[in-house]
Amino acid sequence: MSTLTRASTQPCGARWEALGSTVVLRVTDAHALPAARAALERELAAIDEACSRFREDSELSRVNARAGRATHVGELLIEALSLALRAAELTDGAVDPTIGRALELAGYDRDWGLLADSQAGSAPSGGAPPQPGATDAPGAPAPIDAPSAVPAIAARVLSDWRAVTLDRERCTVRVPQPIKLDLGATAKAWAADRGAAACAAAGDCGALVSLGGDIATCGPAPRGGWTIHVTDDHRSDASAPGQRVAISSGGLATSSTSVRRWQRSGQTMHHVIDPATGAPVVSTWRTVSVAAADCADANIAATASLVYAERAPAWLDGLGLPARLVAPDGAVTLVGEWPGEAS
């Protein structure tokens, strides 16, 4: 994940929890902070009501509950779903919003804070690789990092983003059973983009918004740009292993398989699903960070790179996107104009 360094906390900022993640707001004018924070809180509350998979009263939960029927929704969810389907098309399905059921089978069936609390007594995820074994739920995905030499039989729920019917004119959405939508791969970065724009407008200043390490900017940057420490976990401070970079506009997103991990039936799981298998991706990269014109595009590219595995550097280079990929052993691969470690 990406975390802000001490240098970028000037001149003013705030930090709190929302959408199951840490929210960091920075503005270039200290007087603008109250108005900017209020605008961001309103934006995040509206997005949560529209897009959360973990709220029974959200519009997305209503769409999932009414699978097989067209459901009328608001313009905010239409916009979020349009982005998610665009991401699927751009990545040939590597980033797919129809993996909700696969995430549930992997154990990600509640808000991350609740899931993390329930795992507090489990074995730490950073230890030895799990041993292969049977899962306790029918259709559960295979454990990640399982040795390929061990034969396995697994059932899975297939995802298919092309099966989603989105009628923008009538503001209706329809998904077939048993598909469930999940917007976690795109909505958080999209929320950061919308939030940064709302903050800049409300405060008439430059603004940076980080949601769980997905970073968006809007308006004029401070001198030298916004300084960011790129590392595995956005909650880390500047002493954590990583690299310090600066951006003056656009967005920077980091996707990782090493942070949001949990135990299920004695196996280690994480939240990045390969739609082709319905299971968490086998980690070729521990962390992928990408810079782009906005945070949504950066996050789409970073998430797809974890699925593309060894093909990711060439794919990112073909798109002209600066990127930093970290292998499980810590080896770093830089793509495009991403600055060298010593720069």
C-alpha positions, 0 to 999 in steps of 0.5 A: 500500500501507499502511505503518506510521509511526514513531509506531506502532512504539511500544511494540514490534514486529518485521518479517520476510518471509513469504508473499512479503510483508513482515510487520509485527507491533506489540503494545501490551505489549513483554513480549508480543512473543515469544509474539505473534510465535511465534503469528503465525509458526505461523499464517502457516506453516499458511496457507502450507501450505494456500493457496499457489499456489507450493508444490507440496506445498500443499493448493491446489496439490493441488486444482489438480493434481487439477482435475476430481476432488474433493479432500479438504482441511483445514478451513483451506483450506475456510475460505479458499475459503469467503471467496474464493467469498463475495468473488466473490458479493459483487462479482458476480465482480470478485474471482474465485478462479478466475483462477490460469491468467490470472495464469500467462499474464500471467507471475505463475507463481512466488512474487513474490520469485522473479519480482522477482529474475528481472525485475531486469535488465528495464526499470523498470515506472514508465517510458513506457507500453508499445507494443502488440505480440504476446505470446509465449505462446498465450492470453496476455492483452493488455498493460495500458494498450494504446491502445484504437484498436489492433485486437487478437486475443486468446485467454483462459482464462475464469474462473468461480467458480460452477464451484467445488464446495465441500463443507464437510461432507465437506471436499472441493473440486472445480474443472473443468479447465482452471481453476486457483484462486488465493487471492491476492486474499483470503487475505493479508488473511484471514491478517492477520485471523487473525494479529492475533487469534492475537497478541492471544490469545497476548500478552493485549494489543492487536495489529496485523498488516500483511501486505504492507500489508494491516492487521488489528487485534485487542484494545485499540489504543494511545492515539490508535489505530494510526497508518498511512501510506497510500501506494502501496508498503507498503515505503516510509517516512513520507516517501513521498507519501500520507496518515497516518491512525489506526485503533483497530479493524478493518482497512485494506487497500490494493490497487495496480496500481503496485507488483507489476509486471513485464515480459512480452514487452516489455509491463508487467503487474501482478497485478490481473486483470479476470475478464471479460477474463482480463487485468490491469485497465487502470488507472483507479486507481493505488491504492485504500485501504479501511477496514472491520470486518476486513481481509478485507472491506477488501481485497475492496472495494479489489480490486473497486474496481480492477476496477470502475474509474470505478464504484468511488466510487459502489459504495463509498459505497453500502456505507458504506465509507471509502475513498481512491482515487488516480488515475494522475496522483495526483489523490485521491478520498475516499469516505464518512468517510475523513478529508480530507488536511488532517485 
